[in-house]
Amino acid sequence: MLVRNNYIQRITFVKTTNLIAGSMHEQISRWRDYLHLGEQNMQLLNENAELRNMLHGAFYIADTVRTSDNDFLKQRRYAYIPAKVINKEVNRQYNFLTLNGGANIGIAEGMAVVGAEGIVGIVYGVSERFATVMPVINRHFRVSVKFKKNDYFGSLSWDGQSYRYATLNEISLHVPVSTGDTLVVSGYSGSFPEGIPVGTVEKIEQKDGSFYSIEVLLATDFRKLHYVMVVEDMMKNEQQELEQKILEMQ
């Protein structure tokens, strides 16, 4: 009755009620947005995969002067498949990741896996609906990487210590190396497209008098890794079959 019959009290009551209701709706909206974060992230990942599939680096460009109506000088080499990390180990010597997709979405053993920041690993096992990944932070993992500034390349491996660092070997002392130098995939390891970010030089030491031992801060933080893209090299079998013929001659 007090609110109904007094204008000032009625205005105060309405303002207070609106403030409380607005606060409640804001909280509900925040929770709703939080619950849909996974769906939104997956949508963004799908969009990123589509964009990567259209990038220049996803195609094989034939270096030839011969042209005709039947020539295909620009052919797709890499296709990107989005996936979510549903399980992972980062504190073991032989860490692994599990993805929420397998043969059902085109993932196969040996495919490269990359994240938003850079290299992640290689698909190790596949079932119909799941896949396991051997990440960079696994003692068995090896990949050829190079300096972005001069193309000198070496072998990257993990020593089983910190999940944030790996070791680059096989870099001769005559190679100009500085802390902060950027490392990318060389393209010599088969599955990975050339130029995928790997990390930056953190520490440099001489080893055995002829080579450097270089500590690399990895671009990918595996503790924060939730979404990845699996890379299908659509010309991998053709290249391997041709190279195998040379190996069989030796």
CORKA-V705245 format. One record per helix or strand. SS is the DSSP state (H for helix, E for strand). FROM is the first residue (numbers start at 1). TO is the last residue. If there is no record, write none. Layout:
SS_FROM_TO + SS_FROM_TO
This chain:
H_2_5 + H_7_35 + H_37_54 + H_56_58 + E_59_61 + E_74_76 + E_78_88 + E_94_94 + E_97_99 + H_103_105 + E_112_114 + E_119_126 + E_131_135 + E_138_138 + E_143_147 + E_153_157 + E_165_172 + E_182_185 + E_197_207 + E_211_218 + H_222_224 + E_227_233 + H_236_249
